[in-house]
Amino acid sequence: MLRIPRIGAAIASTFILLVPAIWNRFPLLQYDTGGYLVRWYEGYLVPSRSTVFGLFLNIFAYPDFWPVVVLQAALTVWVLALMLRALGFGGRPLVLLAVTAILSGLTTLPWLTGILLTDIFAGLAVLAVHLLVFSDSALRRSERHALVALIAYPPLIEPATSL
């Protein structure tokens, strides 16, 4: 029964981060988005266009790229929840909800989570490194492994030159 408020807060926080995309009735796009999508169809690499993120976009294109932005928002909520727990605010679902709402109102966080770009992963990687370096003892082994995987996620490692 204790998990229900935490799950509810996580779902509500994810929804808050998706508000701009929901309001737009489609995940947000930028001119770079097409560059990621076509990497798998043109057959050559381009500087600063992650081929792996292009594959990710193509795999989760149905329905209308919503799985991509939902996953981005859910990862953001998960990292925020880990950060709050590491700071001693774990087990308080309303704190997660309040922090997400405040960040959504005062920063561009919901716009970054709702756009089809790699930008959200840079900020999440910085928070993940912070958690691993300064709060390692507050993390479970599986969380440490997941944070390392998030840091190493290939969209962050973009080709420097075309091949």
C-alpha positions as CSV (number, residue, x, y, z in Angstrom):
1,M,0.0,0.0,0.0
2,L,2.9,2.4,0.6
3,R,3.9,2.0,-3.1
4,I,0.6,3.4,-4.4
5,P,1.3,7.1,-3.4
6,R,4.8,6.9,-4.9
7,I,3.6,5.4,-8.1
8,G,0.8,7.9,-8.3
9,A,3.3,10.8,-7.7
10,A,5.6,9.4,-10.4
11,I,2.8,9.1,-12.9
12,A,1.5,12.6,-12.1
13,S,5.0,14.0,-12.4
14,T,5.5,12.4,-15.7
15,F,2.2,13.8,-16.9
16,I,3.3,17.3,-15.8
17,L,6.4,17.0,-17.8
18,L,4.4,16.0,-20.9
19,V,2.0,18.9,-20.7
20,P,3.7,21.0,-23.5
21,A,3.6,18.0,-25.9
22,I,0.1,17.1,-24.9
23,W,-1.0,20.7,-25.4
24,N,0.7,20.6,-28.9
25,R,-1.1,17.3,-29.6
26,F,2.2,15.9,-30.9
27,P,5.7,15.6,-29.4
28,L,7.7,18.8,-30.0
29,L,10.0,19.0,-33.0
30,Q,13.0,21.1,-33.9
31,Y,14.7,21.3,-37.3
32,D,17.4,18.9,-36.0
33,T,14.8,16.1,-35.4
34,G,14.7,15.2,-39.1
35,G,18.5,14.9,-39.2
36,Y,18.3,12.1,-36.5
37,L,15.5,10.3,-38.3
38,V,17.1,10.1,-41.7
39,R,20.4,8.7,-40.5
40,W,19.0,5.1,-41.0
41,Y,17.7,5.9,-44.5
42,E,20.5,7.9,-46.1
43,G,23.2,5.4,-45.1
44,Y,26.0,7.8,-44.0
45,L,26.9,9.6,-40.8
46,V,26.7,13.4,-40.2
47,P,28.5,15.3,-37.5
48,S,26.4,15.9,-34.4
49,R,23.6,13.6,-35.5
50,S,23.5,10.4,-33.3
51,T,22.7,7.4,-35.4
52,V,21.7,5.5,-32.3
53,F,19.1,8.2,-31.3
54,G,17.9,8.0,-34.9
55,L,17.3,4.3,-34.5
56,F,15.6,4.9,-31.2
57,L,13.3,7.4,-32.9
58,N,12.5,5.0,-35.7
59,I,11.8,2.1,-33.4
60,F,9.4,4.1,-31.2
61,A,7.8,6.1,-34.0
62,Y,4.5,4.4,-33.6
63,P,2.1,5.9,-32.4
64,D,3.3,9.4,-33.4
65,F,6.6,9.2,-31.4
66,W,4.7,9.3,-28.0
67,P,6.7,6.4,-26.6
68,V,9.9,8.5,-27.0
69,V,8.7,11.5,-25.0
70,V,7.0,9.3,-22.4
71,L,10.2,7.5,-21.8
72,Q,12.2,10.7,-21.7
73,A,9.8,12.2,-19.1
74,A,9.8,8.9,-17.1
75,L,13.6,8.8,-17.0
76,T,13.6,12.4,-15.8
77,V,11.2,11.7,-13.0
78,W,13.2,8.6,-12.0
79,V,16.5,10.7,-11.8
80,L,14.7,13.4,-9.9
81,A,13.3,10.8,-7.4
82,L,16.8,9.4,-6.9
83,M,18.2,12.9,-6.4
84,L,15.5,13.6,-3.8
85,R,16.1,10.4,-2.0
86,A,19.9,11.1,-2.0
87,L,19.2,14.5,-0.4
88,G,17.1,12.9,2.3
89,F,13.6,13.6,0.9
90,G,12.9,10.0,-0.2
91,G,9.6,8.4,0.7
92,R,7.7,11.7,0.3
93,P,5.7,11.5,-2.9
94,L,4.3,15.0,-2.6
95,V,7.8,16.4,-2.6
96,L,8.5,14.7,-5.9
97,L,5.3,16.1,-7.3
98,A,6.0,19.6,-5.9
99,V,9.6,19.7,-7.2
100,T,8.5,18.5,-10.7
101,A,5.7,21.1,-10.8
102,I,8.1,23.9,-9.6
103,L,10.7,22.9,-12.2
104,S,8.1,22.7,-14.9
105,G,6.8,26.2,-14.0
106,L,10.2,27.9,-13.7
107,T,12.5,26.1,-16.1
108,T,12.4,24.6,-19.6
109,L,12.3,21.1,-18.3
110,P,8.9,20.1,-19.7
111,W,9.9,21.5,-23.1
112,L,13.1,19.5,-23.1
113,T,11.4,16.2,-22.1
114,G,8.7,16.8,-24.7
115,I,11.0,17.4,-27.7
116,L,12.4,14.7,-30.0
117,L,16.1,15.6,-29.4
118,T,19.0,14.3,-27.4
119,D,19.2,17.4,-25.3
120,I,17.3,15.9,-22.2
121,F,20.0,13.2,-21.9
122,A,22.8,15.7,-21.3
123,G,21.1,17.1,-18.2
124,L,20.2,13.7,-16.9
125,A,23.7,12.5,-17.4
126,V,25.1,15.4,-15.3
127,L,22.7,14.5,-12.5
128,A,23.6,10.8,-12.8
129,V,27.3,11.6,-12.5
130,H,26.5,13.7,-9.4
131,L,24.6,10.9,-7.9
132,L,27.3,8.3,-8.6
133,V,30.1,10.6,-7.2
134,F,28.5,12.2,-4.2
135,S,25.6,9.9,-3.2
136,D,26.8,6.4,-4.2
137,S,26.0,5.0,-0.7
138,A,22.3,6.0,-1.1
139,L,21.9,4.1,-4.3
140,R,21.1,0.4,-4.8
141,R,23.4,-1.6,-7.0
142,S,20.8,-1.8,-9.8
143,E,20.3,2.0,-9.7
144,R,24.1,2.5,-10.0
145,H,24.2,0.2,-13.0
146,A,21.1,2.0,-14.6
147,L,22.7,5.4,-14.0
148,V,26.0,4.2,-15.7
149,A,23.9,3.0,-18.6
150,L,22.1,6.3,-18.8
151,I,25.5,8.2,-18.8
152,A,26.8,5.9,-21.5
153,Y,23.7,6.0,-23.7
154,P,25.0,6.5,-27.2
155,P,22.9,9.6,-28.1
156,L,25.3,11.5,-25.9
157,I,28.2,10.2,-27.9
158,E,27.7,11.8,-31.3
159,P,30.1,11.3,-34.3
160,A,32.7,14.0,-34.5
161,T,33.2,13.8,-38.2
162,S,31.3,12.2,-41.1
163,L,32.7,8.9,-42.2
